[in-house]
Amino acid sequence: MTGSRDAARELLARWPVVDGHNDLPWALREQVRYDLDRRDIAQDQSAHLHTDLPRLRAGGVGAQFWSVYVRPDHAGDNAVSATLEQIDVVRELIARYPDDLSPALTSGDMEAARAQGRIASLMGAEGGHCINDSLATLRTLHRLGVRYMTLTHNSTIAWADSATDDPRHGGLTAFGEEVVREMNRCGMLVDLSHVSADTMRHALRITTAPVIFSHSSARALCDHPRNVPDDVLAQLPANGGTAMVTFVPKFVLPAAVEWTARADENMRAHGLHHLDTTAAGMAVQRAFEAADPPPTATAATIADHLDHMREVAGIDHIGIGGDFDGTAFTPADVADVAGYPNLIAELLDRKWSEADLAKLTWQNAVRTLRVAEDVAREEQARRGPSHATIEQLDG
C-alpha cells in the first residue's frame, strides 16, 4: 500500500480533489463563534476539527465547496441571517489565508486556482429553508458567491420533501419547481443530497442543467434514505450531473446505521442536538463511542460505493464529498481531510486508471459547474428573473 499511497499523492498533485461538502464554517460557529484566532487553520487543529490548511495540503485538495449550512431549526429571516454569517466567515477565511485559499465563482476560477497551486474556495448552501421561500433571496445568495443549494436538509420544507422526514408533497411543489428553474437561470447547481428519492426524480424532470449530489453514497450498498437509488444514478448520464460519494459511516456501512441511531439517541438523552459539534457535544459522542465501539468504515468501504456508482452512473458522473466537520464519526483511514490519498491508493489497487481518477477527483465537478454556467447564459438570454411567490404558486 505504501507504493500506492506514493502514486496517489503524485496523481493528486496533478489532479487534486474537488470536495463537494465541508462543514468547517458551521463548526467554527459552534465552537468559537467565528473567532478565527482561536481556530487558526494555518495550524494543526486536529484536536478540534477535521480540517486545517496543512491537512488540506496533505490530502491533495484543490477545490473545496464550503457549506454555508444552518440547522433547520433556524427558520424564516433567522435562517437567512445565519446563512449570511456563514458566507461572511468563508470570505474571512479566504481573505485571511490568501496564499492557500483562492476565491472561486466559476469553473474557470477553479482551473486558475489549480494552476496557481491554491485551493479554490466555493460555497454551497445546505437546505432550502435558508432562502425563506424567496426567489430574490436565492438570487442574492448567488450574487454573494453561493454556487449550489441543497434543496432540503433533514426536514421537509414548504416546497420540497426531505429524505429523513415525513413527505408532504410527493417531491416538489409548484414553487419548488420554480426554485429549480430559477437556480438553472442563475447558474446555481441543484444539489439533491438530503432530499427524498421522489424529490430527486422530480427535480431531474424539471432541471435544464446538471445536478449534483454534494455528499451522498449508493443506496444499493447501504439502504439509508440519504443515499441515491440506482434508478436516479442511472439518470445522471442524460442529465450530465455528478454524484459525490460521502464518507459518513452510517451512509456507507450498513452496520453503522443502527449504531449511529443509538449514538443520536444518546445525544438527545443529554439534551443535545445529534449534530452538535461543540466541545460538550463531542465529549458526549466520544464517551459513547468508548463505551459502545462503532463498526469501522474504511477507504475500502467508500471504494465499494464508488465501484458501484461508477458501474451504474458511469465514470463521468461521480465525485467526492466527504462531509468533514459535519459528522462526529469518520472512517478509520479517511478520518479527516488528509485522508484522500488513502482512498485514491485503494482505487489504484483496484486498477482504476489515472484517467478515471482524474475525472473522479477534479474533472467531473469542474465540467458540471461549467455546463451549468453555459445553461445559465442561455436561460438568461431567454427570460428574466422570476418574481413568483409561494402563495401564488402553491396557494
Contacts in CASP RR format, 6 or more apart in sequence:
PFRMAT RR
TARGET T0000
AUTHOR 0000-0000-0000
METHOD contacts of the structure
MODEL  1
MTGSRDAARELLARWPVVDGHNDLPWALREQVRYDLDRRDIAQDQSAHLH
TDLPRLRAGGVGAQFWSVYVRPDHAGDNAVSATLEQIDVVRELIARYPDD
LSPALTSGDMEAARAQGRIASLMGAEGGHCINDSLATLRTLHRLGVRYMT
LTHNSTIAWADSATDDPRHGGLTAFGEEVVREMNRCGMLVDLSHVSADTM
RHALRITTAPVIFSHSSARALCDHPRNVPDDVLAQLPANGGTAMVTFVPK
FVLPAAVEWTARADENMRAHGLHHLDTTAAGMAVQRAFEAADPPPTATAA
TIADHLDHMREVAGIDHIGIGGDFDGTAFTPADVADVAGYPNLIAELLDR
KWSEADLAKLTWQNAVRTLRVAEDVAREEQARRGPSHATIEQLDG
1 345 0 8 1.000
1 349 0 8 1.000
3 345 0 8 1.000
4 345 0 8 1.000
4 346 0 8 1.000
4 348 0 8 1.000
4 349 0 8 1.000
5 341 0 8 1.000
5 342 0 8 1.000
5 345 0 8 1.000
7 345 0 8 1.000
7 348 0 8 1.000
8 341 0 8 1.000
8 342 0 8 1.000
8 344 0 8 1.000
8 345 0 8 1.000
8 348 0 8 1.000
9 60 0 8 1.000
9 341 0 8 1.000
11 344 0 8 1.000
11 348 0 8 1.000
11 354 0 8 1.000
11 357 0 8 1.000
11 358 0 8 1.000
11 361 0 8 1.000
12 59 0 8 1.000
12 60 0 8 1.000
12 340 0 8 1.000
12 341 0 8 1.000
12 344 0 8 1.000
12 361 0 8 1.000
13 60 0 8 1.000
14 358 0 8 1.000
15 354 0 8 1.000
15 357 0 8 1.000
15 358 0 8 1.000
15 361 0 8 1.000
15 362 0 8 1.000
15 363 0 8 1.000
16 60 0 8 1.000
16 61 0 8 1.000
16 62 0 8 1.000
16 63 0 8 1.000
16 114 0 8 1.000
16 361 0 8 1.000
16 362 0 8 1.000
17 59 0 8 1.000
17 60 0 8 1.000
17 61 0 8 1.000
17 62 0 8 1.000
17 63 0 8 1.000
17 320 0 8 1.000
17 340 0 8 1.000
17 361 0 8 1.000
17 362 0 8 1.000
18 62 0 8 1.000
18 63 0 8 1.000
18 64 0 8 1.000
18 65 0 8 1.000
18 110 0 8 1.000
18 120 0 8 1.000
18 319 0 8 1.000
18 320 0 8 1.000
18 361 0 8 1.000
18 362 0 8 1.000
18 365 0 8 1.000
18 366 0 8 1.000
19 61 0 8 1.000
19 63 0 8 1.000
19 64 0 8 1.000
19 65 0 8 1.000
19 244 0 8 1.000
19 320 0 8 1.000
19 321 0 8 1.000
19 322 0 8 1.000
19 324 0 8 1.000
19 337 0 8 1.000
19 340 0 8 1.000
20 64 0 8 1.000
20 65 0 8 1.000
20 212 0 8 1.000
20 214 0 8 1.000
20 215 0 8 1.000
20 244 0 8 1.000
20 319 0 8 1.000
20 320 0 8 1.000
20 321 0 8 1.000
20 322 0 8 1.000
20 365 0 8 1.000
21 65 0 8 1.000
21 67 0 8 1.000
21 124 0 8 1.000
21 126 0 8 1.000
21 193 0 8 1.000
21 214 0 8 1.000
21 215 0 8 1.000
21 244 0 8 1.000
21 246 0 8 1.000
21 321 0 8 1.000
21 322 0 8 1.000
21 323 0 8 1.000
22 51 0 8 1.000
22 64 0 8 1.000
22 65 0 8 1.000
22 66 0 8 1.000
22 67 0 8 1.000
22 322 0 8 1.000
22 323 0 8 1.000
22 324 0 8 1.000
22 325 0 8 1.000
22 326 0 8 1.000
22 337 0 8 1.000
23 67 0 8 1.000
23 69 0 8 1.000
23 277 0 8 1.000
23 323 0 8 1.000
23 324 0 8 1.000
23 325 0 8 1.000
23 326 0 8 1.000
24 41 0 8 1.000
24 49 0 8 1.000
24 50 0 8 1.000
24 51 0 8 1.000
24 66 0 8 1.000
24 67 0 8 1.000
24 93 0 8 1.000
24 324 0 8 1.000
24 325 0 8 1.000
25 66 0 8 1.000
25 67 0 8 1.000
25 68 0 8 1.000
25 69 0 8 1.000
25 86 0 8 1.000
25 89 0 8 1.000
25 90 0 8 1.000
26 67 0 8 1.000
26 69 0 8 1.000
26 70 0 8 1.000
26 86 0 8 1.000
26 277 0 8 1.000
26 325 0 8 1.000
26 326 0 8 1.000
27 48 0 8 1.000
27 49 0 8 1.000
27 51 0 8 1.000
27 277 0 8 1.000
27 325 0 8 1.000
27 326 0 8 1.000
28 34 0 8 1.000
28 36 0 8 1.000
28 39 0 8 1.000
28 89 0 8 1.000
29 85 0 8 1.000
29 86 0 8 1.000
29 89 0 8 1.000
30 276 0 8 1.000
30 277 0 8 1.000
30 278 0 8 1.000
31 38 0 8 1.000
31 39 0 8 1.000
31 48 0 8 1.000
31 49 0 8 1.000
31 277 0 8 1.000
31 278 0 8 1.000
31 279 0 8 1.000
32 38 0 8 1.000
32 39 0 8 1.000
34 85 0 8 1.000
34 88 0 8 1.000
34 89 0 8 1.000
34 92 0 8 1.000
36 89 0 8 1.000
36 92 0 8 1.000
36 93 0 8 1.000
36 96 0 8 1.000
39 45 0 8 1.000
39 48 0 8 1.000
39 49 0 8 1.000
41 49 0 8 1.000
41 51 0 8 1.000
41 52 0 8 1.000
41 53 0 8 1.000
41 93 0 8 1.000
41 97 0 8 1.000
42 52 0 8 1.000
42 53 0 8 1.000
42 54 0 8 1.000
42 97 0 8 1.000
42 100 0 8 1.000
43 52 0 8 1.000
43 54 0 8 1.000
44 52 0 8 1.000
44 54 0 8 1.000
44 55 0 8 1.000
45 51 0 8 1.000
45 52 0 8 1.000
46 52 0 8 1.000
46 55 0 8 1.000
46 336 0 8 1.000
48 279 0 8 1.000
49 325 0 8 1.000
50 324 0 8 1.000
50 325 0 8 1.000
50 326 0 8 1.000
50 330 0 8 1.000
50 335 0 8 1.000
50 336 0 8 1.000
50 337 0 8 1.000
51 324 0 8 1.000
51 325 0 8 1.000
51 336 0 8 1.000
51 337 0 8 1.000
52 337 0 8 1.000
53 97 0 8 1.000
53 100 0 8 1.000
53 101 0 8 1.000
55 336 0 8 1.000
55 337 0 8 1.000
55 338 0 8 1.000
56 62 0 8 1.000
56 64 0 8 1.000
56 100 0 8 1.000
56 119 0 8 1.000
56 337 0 8 1.000
56 338 0 8 1.000
57 100 0 8 1.000
58 338 0 8 1.000
58 339 0 8 1.000
58 341 0 8 1.000
59 337 0 8 1.000
59 338 0 8 1.000
59 339 0 8 1.000
59 340 0 8 1.000
59 341 0 8 1.000
60 340 0 8 1.000
60 341 0 8 1.000
61 119 0 8 1.000
61 337 0 8 1.000
61 340 0 8 1.000
62 113 0 8 1.000
62 114 0 8 1.000
62 117 0 8 1.000
62 118 0 8 1.000
62 119 0 8 1.000
62 120 0 8 1.000
62 362 0 8 1.000
63 104 0 8 1.000
63 110 0 8 1.000
63 113 0 8 1.000
63 114 0 8 1.000
63 119 0 8 1.000
63 120 0 8 1.000
63 121 0 8 1.000
63 122 0 8 1.000
63 362 0 8 1.000
63 365 0 8 1.000
63 366 0 8 1.000
64 119 0 8 1.000
64 120 0 8 1.000
64 121 0 8 1.000
64 122 0 8 1.000
65 122 0 8 1.000
65 123 0 8 1.000
65 124 0 8 1.000
65 147 0 8 1.000
65 148 0 8 1.000
65 214 0 8 1.000
66 90 0 8 1.000
66 93 0 8 1.000
66 121 0 8 1.000
66 122 0 8 1.000
66 123 0 8 1.000
66 124 0 8 1.000
67 86 0 8 1.000
67 123 0 8 1.000
67 124 0 8 1.000
67 125 0 8 1.000
67 126 0 8 1.000
67 214 0 8 1.000
67 326 0 8 1.000
68 83 0 8 1.000
68 86 0 8 1.000
68 87 0 8 1.000
68 90 0 8 1.000
68 123 0 8 1.000
68 124 0 8 1.000
68 125 0 8 1.000
68 126 0 8 1.000
68 130 0 8 1.000
68 146 0 8 1.000
69 86 0 8 1.000
69 125 0 8 1.000
69 126 0 8 1.000
69 127 0 8 1.000
69 153 0 8 1.000
70 79 0 8 1.000
70 82 0 8 1.000
70 83 0 8 1.000
70 86 0 8 1.000
70 126 0 8 1.000
70 129 0 8 1.000
70 130 0 8 1.000
71 153 0 8 1.000
71 273 0 8 1.000
71 275 0 8 1.000
72 127 0 8 1.000
72 129 0 8 1.000
72 153 0 8 1.000
72 154 0 8 1.000
72 155 0 8 1.000
72 157 0 8 1.000
74 82 0 8 1.000
74 129 0 8 1.000
75 129 0 8 1.000
75 132 0 8 1.000
76 129 0 8 1.000
76 132 0 8 1.000
77 132 0 8 1.000
79 129 0 8 1.000
79 130 0 8 1.000
79 132 0 8 1.000
80 130 0 8 1.000
80 131 0 8 1.000
80 132 0 8 1.000
80 137 0 8 1.000
82 130 0 8 1.000
83 125 0 8 1.000
83 130 0 8 1.000
83 141 0 8 1.000
84 144 0 8 1.000
87 123 0 8 1.000
87 141 0 8 1.000
87 144 0 8 1.000
87 145 0 8 1.000
87 146 0 8 1.000
90 121 0 8 1.000
90 123 0 8 1.000
91 103 0 8 1.000
93 101 0 8 1.000
93 121 0 8 1.000
94 101 0 8 1.000
94 102 0 8 1.000
94 103 0 8 1.000
94 121 0 8 1.000
99 118 0 8 1.000
100 118 0 8 1.000
100 119 0 8 1.000
101 118 0 8 1.000
101 119 0 8 1.000
101 121 0 8 1.000
102 109 0 8 1.000
102 112 0 8 1.000
102 113 0 8 1.000
102 116 0 8 1.000
102 118 0 8 1.000
102 119 0 8 1.000
102 120 0 8 1.000
102 121 0 8 1.000
103 109 0 8 1.000
103 121 0 8 1.000
104 110 0 8 1.000
104 113 0 8 1.000
104 120 0 8 1.000
104 121 0 8 1.000
104 122 0 8 1.000
105 122 0 8 1.000
105 145 0 8 1.000
105 147 0 8 1.000
106 369 0 8 1.000
106 370 0 8 1.000
106 373 0 8 1.000
107 366 0 8 1.000
107 367 0 8 1.000
107 369 0 8 1.000
107 370 0 8 1.000
107 373 0 8 1.000
108 366 0 8 1.000
108 370 0 8 1.000
109 120 0 8 1.000
110 120 0 8 1.000
110 122 0 8 1.000
110 366 0 8 1.000
110 369 0 8 1.000
111 366 0 8 1.000
112 120 0 8 1.000
113 119 0 8 1.000
113 120 0 8 1.000
114 120 0 8 1.000
114 362 0 8 1.000
122 145 0 8 1.000
122 147 0 8 1.000
123 144 0 8 1.000
123 145 0 8 1.000
123 146 0 8 1.000
123 147 0 8 1.000
124 146 0 8 1.000
124 147 0 8 1.000
124 148 0 8 1.000
124 149 0 8 1.000
124 150 0 8 1.000
124 191 0 8 1.000
124 214 0 8 1.000
125 131 0 8 1.000
125 141 0 8 1.000
125 146 0 8 1.000
125 148 0 8 1.000
125 149 0 8 1.000
125 150 0 8 1.000
126 149 0 8 1.000
126 150 0 8 1.000
126 153 0 8 1.000
126 191 0 8 1.000
126 194 0 8 1.000
126 214 0 8 1.000
127 149 0 8 1.000
127 150 0 8 1.000
127 151 0 8 1.000
127 152 0 8 1.000
127 153 0 8 1.000
127 157 0 8 1.000
127 194 0 8 1.000
128 149 0 8 1.000
128 150 0 8 1.000
128 151 0 8 1.000
128 152 0 8 1.000
128 153 0 8 1.000
128 157 0 8 1.000
128 160 0 8 1.000
128 179 0 8 1.000
129 152 0 8 1.000
129 153 0 8 1.000
129 155 0 8 1.000
129 157 0 8 1.000
130 141 0 8 1.000
130 149 0 8 1.000
131 137 0 8 1.000
131 138 0 8 1.000
131 141 0 8 1.000
131 149 0 8 1.000
131 179 0 8 1.000
133 158 0 8 1.000
133 159 0 8 1.000
133 175 0 8 1.000
133 389 0 8 1.000
133 390 0 8 1.000
135 178 0 8 1.000
135 179 0 8 1.000
135 182 0 8 1.000
135 385 0 8 1.000
135 386 0 8 1.000
135 387 0 8 1.000
135 388 0 8 1.000
136 385 0 8 1.000
136 387 0 8 1.000
138 149 0 8 1.000
138 179 0 8 1.000
138 182 0 8 1.000
138 183 0 8 1.000
138 186 0 8 1.000
138 188 0 8 1.000
139 182 0 8 1.000
139 186 0 8 1.000
139 385 0 8 1.000
141 149 0 8 1.000
141 188 0 8 1.000
142 186 0 8 1.000
142 187 0 8 1.000
142 188 0 8 1.000
146 188 0 8 1.000
147 187 0 8 1.000
147 188 0 8 1.000
147 189 0 8 1.000
147 369 0 8 1.000
148 188 0 8 1.000
148 189 0 8 1.000
148 190 0 8 1.000
148 191 0 8 1.000
148 212 0 8 1.000
148 214 0 8 1.000
149 183 0 8 1.000
149 188 0 8 1.000
149 189 0 8 1.000
149 190 0 8 1.000
149 191 0 8 1.000
150 191 0 8 1.000
150 192 0 8 1.000
150 193 0 8 1.000
150 194 0 8 1.000
150 195 0 8 1.000
150 214 0 8 1.000
151 160 0 8 1.000
151 172 0 8 1.000
151 176 0 8 1.000
151 179 0 8 1.000
151 180 0 8 1.000
151 190 0 8 1.000
151 191 0 8 1.000
151 192 0 8 1.000
151 194 0 8 1.000
151 195 0 8 1.000
151 199 0 8 1.000
151 203 0 8 1.000
152 160 0 8 1.000
152 161 0 8 1.000
152 162 0 8 1.000
152 163 0 8 1.000
152 165 0 8 1.000
152 194 0 8 1.000
152 195 0 8 1.000
152 199 0 8 1.000
153 162 0 8 1.000
153 194 0 8 1.000
154 162 0 8 1.000
154 164 0 8 1.000
154 165 0 8 1.000
154 194 0 8 1.000
155 162 0 8 1.000
155 164 0 8 1.000
155 165 0 8 1.000
156 162 0 8 1.000
156 165 0 8 1.000
156 166 0 8 1.000
156 167 0 8 1.000
156 168 0 8 1.000
156 169 0 8 1.000
156 196 0 8 1.000
158 173 0 8 1.000
158 175 0 8 1.000
158 390 0 8 1.000
158 394 0 8 1.000
159 169 0 8 1.000
159 172 0 8 1.000
159 173 0 8 1.000
159 175 0 8 1.000
159 176 0 8 1.000
159 179 0 8 1.000
159 390 0 8 1.000
159 394 0 8 1.000
160 169 0 8 1.000
160 171 0 8 1.000
160 172 0 8 1.000
160 173 0 8 1.000
160 176 0 8 1.000
160 179 0 8 1.000
160 195 0 8 1.000
160 199 0 8 1.000
161 167 0 8 1.000
161 168 0 8 1.000
161 169 0 8 1.000
161 170 0 8 1.000
161 171 0 8 1.000
161 172 0 8 1.000
161 195 0 8 1.000
161 196 0 8 1.000
161 198 0 8 1.000
161 199 0 8 1.000
162 194 0 8 1.000
162 195 0 8 1.000
162 196 0 8 1.000
162 199 0 8 1.000
163 194 0 8 1.000
163 195 0 8 1.000
163 196 0 8 1.000
163 197 0 8 1.000
163 199 0 8 1.000
163 225 0 8 1.000
163 226 0 8 1.000
164 194 0 8 1.000
164 225 0 8 1.000
164 226 0 8 1.000
167 196 0 8 1.000
167 198 0 8 1.000
169 199 0 8 1.000
170 196 0 8 1.000
170 198 0 8 1.000
170 199 0 8 1.000
170 202 0 8 1.000
171 195 0 8 1.000
171 196 0 8 1.000
171 198 0 8 1.000
171 199 0 8 1.000
171 201 0 8 1.000
171 202 0 8 1.000
172 179 0 8 1.000
172 180 0 8 1.000
172 199 0 8 1.000
172 202 0 8 1.000
172 203 0 8 1.000
172 206 0 8 1.000
173 390 0 8 1.000
173 393 0 8 1.000
173 394 0 8 1.000
174 393 0 8 1.000
174 394 0 8 1.000
175 388 0 8 1.000
175 389 0 8 1.000
175 390 0 8 1.000
175 393 0 8 1.000
175 394 0 8 1.000
176 393 0 8 1.000
177 202 0 8 1.000
177 206 0 8 1.000
178 386 0 8 1.000
178 388 0 8 1.000
178 393 0 8 1.000
180 190 0 8 1.000
180 203 0 8 1.000
180 206 0 8 1.000
180 207 0 8 1.000
181 206 0 8 1.000
181 208 0 8 1.000
181 386 0 8 1.000
182 385 0 8 1.000
182 386 0 8 1.000
183 189 0 8 1.000
183 190 0 8 1.000
183 209 0 8 1.000
184 190 0 8 1.000
184 207 0 8 1.000
184 208 0 8 1.000
184 209 0 8 1.000
184 372 0 8 1.000
184 375 0 8 1.000
184 376 0 8 1.000
184 379 0 8 1.000
185 376 0 8 1.000
185 379 0 8 1.000
185 380 0 8 1.000
185 383 0 8 1.000
185 384 0 8 1.000
185 385 0 8 1.000
185 386 0 8 1.000
186 376 0 8 1.000
187 209 0 8 1.000
187 372 0 8 1.000
187 373 0 8 1.000
187 375 0 8 1.000
187 376 0 8 1.000
188 372 0 8 1.000
189 209 0 8 1.000
189 210 0 8 1.000
189 211 0 8 1.000
189 212 0 8 1.000
189 368 0 8 1.000
189 369 0 8 1.000
189 372 0 8 1.000
190 203 0 8 1.000
190 207 0 8 1.000
190 209 0 8 1.000
190 211 0 8 1.000
190 212 0 8 1.000
191 211 0 8 1.000
191 212 0 8 1.000
191 213 0 8 1.000
191 214 0 8 1.000
192 199 0 8 1.000
192 200 0 8 1.000
192 203 0 8 1.000
192 204 0 8 1.000
192 211 0 8 1.000
192 212 0 8 1.000
192 213 0 8 1.000
192 216 0 8 1.000
192 228 0 8 1.000
192 232 0 8 1.000
193 212 0 8 1.000
193 213 0 8 1.000
193 214 0 8 1.000
193 215 0 8 1.000
193 216 0 8 1.000
193 226 0 8 1.000
193 246 0 8 1.000
194 216 0 8 1.000
194 226 0 8 1.000
195 203 0 8 1.000
196 225 0 8 1.000
197 225 0 8 1.000
197 229 0 8 1.000
197 232 0 8 1.000
200 228 0 8 1.000
200 229 0 8 1.000
200 232 0 8 1.000
201 231 0 8 1.000
201 232 0 8 1.000
201 235 0 8 1.000
203 211 0 8 1.000
204 211 0 8 1.000
204 232 0 8 1.000
204 235 0 8 1.000
204 239 0 8 1.000
207 239 0 8 1.000
208 375 0 8 1.000
208 379 0 8 1.000
209 371 0 8 1.000
209 372 0 8 1.000
209 375 0 8 1.000
209 376 0 8 1.000
210 239 0 8 1.000
210 240 0 8 1.000
210 241 0 8 1.000
210 242 0 8 1.000
210 368 0 8 1.000
210 371 0 8 1.000
210 372 0 8 1.000
210 375 0 8 1.000
211 236 0 8 1.000
211 239 0 8 1.000
211 241 0 8 1.000
212 241 0 8 1.000
212 242 0 8 1.000
212 243 0 8 1.000
212 244 0 8 1.000
212 365 0 8 1.000
212 368 0 8 1.000
213 228 0 8 1.000
213 242 0 8 1.000
213 243 0 8 1.000
213 244 0 8 1.000
214 244 0 8 1.000
214 321 0 8 1.000
215 244 0 8 1.000
215 246 0 8 1.000
215 248 0 8 1.000
215 321 0 8 1.000
215 322 0 8 1.000
215 323 0 8 1.000
216 226 0 8 1.000
216 227 0 8 1.000
216 228 0 8 1.000
216 243 0 8 1.000
216 244 0 8 1.000
216 245 0 8 1.000
216 246 0 8 1.000
216 251 0 8 1.000
217 226 0 8 1.000
217 227 0 8 1.000
217 228 0 8 1.000
217 245 0 8 1.000
217 246 0 8 1.000
217 251 0 8 1.000
217 252 0 8 1.000
217 302 0 8 1.000
217 305 0 8 1.000
217 309 0 8 1.000
218 227 0 8 1.000
218 228 0 8 1.000
218 230 0 8 1.000
218 233 0 8 1.000
218 245 0 8 1.000
218 305 0 8 1.000
218 308 0 8 1.000
218 309 0 8 1.000
218 312 0 8 1.000
219 225 0 8 1.000
219 227 0 8 1.000
219 228 0 8 1.000
219 229 0 8 1.000
219 230 0 8 1.000
220 229 0 8 1.000
220 230 0 8 1.000
220 308 0 8 1.000
220 312 0 8 1.000
221 227 0 8 1.000
221 252 0 8 1.000
221 254 0 8 1.000
221 304 0 8 1.000
221 305 0 8 1.000
221 308 0 8 1.000
222 250 0 8 1.000
222 251 0 8 1.000
222 252 0 8 1.000
222 253 0 8 1.000
222 254 0 8 1.000
222 257 0 8 1.000
222 305 0 8 1.000
223 254 0 8 1.000
223 257 0 8 1.000
224 250 0 8 1.000
224 251 0 8 1.000
224 257 0 8 1.000
226 251 0 8 1.000
227 251 0 8 1.000
228 243 0 8 1.000
228 309 0 8 1.000
230 312 0 8 1.000
233 243 0 8 1.000
233 309 0 8 1.000
233 312 0 8 1.000
233 313 0 8 1.000
233 317 0 8 1.000
234 312 0 8 1.000
234 313 0 8 1.000
236 242 0 8 1.000
236 243 0 8 1.000
236 313 0 8 1.000
236 314 0 8 1.000
236 317 0 8 1.000
237 313 0 8 1.000
237 314 0 8 1.000
237 316 0 8 1.000
237 317 0 8 1.000
240 316 0 8 1.000
240 317 0 8 1.000
240 368 0 8 1.000
240 371 0 8 1.000
241 317 0 8 1.000
241 364 0 8 1.000
241 368 0 8 1.000
242 317 0 8 1.000
242 318 0 8 1.000
242 319 0 8 1.000
242 364 0 8 1.000
242 365 0 8 1.000
242 368 0 8 1.000
243 309 0 8 1.000
243 313 0 8 1.000
243 317 0 8 1.000
243 318 0 8 1.000
243 319 0 8 1.000
244 318 0 8 1.000
244 319 0 8 1.000
244 320 0 8 1.000
244 321 0 8 1.000
244 322 0 8 1.000
244 365 0 8 1.000
245 252 0 8 1.000
245 302 0 8 1.000
245 305 0 8 1.000
245 306 0 8 1.000
245 309 0 8 1.000
245 318 0 8 1.000
245 319 0 8 1.000
245 320 0 8 1.000
245 321 0 8 1.000
245 322 0 8 1.000
246 252 0 8 1.000
246 321 0 8 1.000
246 322 0 8 1.000
246 323 0 8 1.000
247 297 0 8 1.000
247 302 0 8 1.000
247 321 0 8 1.000
247 322 0 8 1.000
247 323 0 8 1.000
247 324 0 8 1.000
247 330 0 8 1.000
247 331 0 8 1.000
247 334 0 8 1.000
248 322 0 8 1.000
248 323 0 8 1.000
248 327 0 8 1.000
248 329 0 8 1.000
248 330 0 8 1.000
249 256 0 8 1.000
249 260 0 8 1.000
249 294 0 8 1.000
249 295 0 8 1.000
249 296 0 8 1.000
249 297 0 8 1.000
249 301 0 8 1.000
249 329 0 8 1.000
249 330 0 8 1.000
249 331 0 8 1.000
250 256 0 8 1.000
250 257 0 8 1.000
250 259 0 8 1.000
250 260 0 8 1.000
250 329 0 8 1.000
252 297 0 8 1.000
252 301 0 8 1.000
252 302 0 8 1.000
252 304 0 8 1.000
252 305 0 8 1.000
252 331 0 8 1.000
253 295 0 8 1.000
253 296 0 8 1.000
253 297 0 8 1.000
253 301 0 8 1.000
255 295 0 8 1.000
256 294 0 8 1.000
256 295 0 8 1.000
256 297 0 8 1.000
256 329 0 8 1.000
259 292 0 8 1.000
259 294 0 8 1.000
259 295 0 8 1.000
260 294 0 8 1.000
260 329 0 8 1.000
262 288 0 8 1.000
262 292 0 8 1.000
263 274 0 8 1.000
263 285 0 8 1.000
263 288 0 8 1.000
263 289 0 8 1.000
263 292 0 8 1.000
263 294 0 8 1.000
263 328 0 8 1.000
263 329 0 8 1.000
264 274 0 8 1.000
266 284 0 8 1.000
266 288 0 8 1.000
267 273 0 8 1.000
267 274 0 8 1.000
267 276 0 8 1.000
267 281 0 8 1.000
267 284 0 8 1.000
267 285 0 8 1.000
267 288 0 8 1.000
268 274 0 8 1.000
270 281 0 8 1.000
270 284 0 8 1.000
272 280 0 8 1.000
272 281 0 8 1.000
272 284 0 8 1.000
275 326 0 8 1.000
276 282 0 8 1.000
276 284 0 8 1.000
277 325 0 8 1.000
277 326 0 8 1.000
277 328 0 8 1.000
282 328 0 8 1.000
285 328 0 8 1.000
285 329 0 8 1.000
289 329 0 8 1.000
294 329 0 8 1.000
296 331 0 8 1.000
296 332 0 8 1.000
297 330 0 8 1.000
297 331 0 8 1.000
297 332 0 8 1.000
298 331 0 8 1.000
298 332 0 8 1.000
298 333 0 8 1.000
298 334 0 8 1.000
299 331 0 8 1.000
299 333 0 8 1.000
299 334 0 8 1.000
299 342 0 8 1.000
299 343 0 8 1.000
299 345 0 8 1.000
299 346 0 8 1.000
300 346 0 8 1.000
301 331 0 8 1.000
302 331 0 8 1.000
302 334 0 8 1.000
302 343 0 8 1.000
302 346 0 8 1.000
303 343 0 8 1.000
303 346 0 8 1.000
303 347 0 8 1.000
303 350 0 8 1.000
306 318 0 8 1.000
306 347 0 8 1.000
306 360 0 8 1.000
307 350 0 8 1.000
309 317 0 8 1.000
309 318 0 8 1.000
310 318 0 8 1.000
310 356 0 8 1.000
315 356 0 8 1.000
315 359 0 8 1.000
315 360 0 8 1.000
316 359 0 8 1.000
316 364 0 8 1.000
316 367 0 8 1.000
317 364 0 8 1.000
318 359 0 8 1.000
318 360 0 8 1.000
318 364 0 8 1.000
319 360 0 8 1.000
319 361 0 8 1.000
319 364 0 8 1.000
319 365 0 8 1.000
320 340 0 8 1.000
320 343 0 8 1.000
320 360 0 8 1.000
320 361 0 8 1.000
324 330 0 8 1.000
324 336 0 8 1.000
324 337 0 8 1.000
330 336 0 8 1.000
333 339 0 8 1.000
333 342 0 8 1.000
334 340 0 8 1.000
334 342 0 8 1.000
334 343 0 8 1.000
340 361 0 8 1.000
344 357 0 8 1.000
344 361 0 8 1.000
347 357 0 8 1.000
347 360 0 8 1.000
348 357 0 8 1.000
352 360 0 8 1.000
END
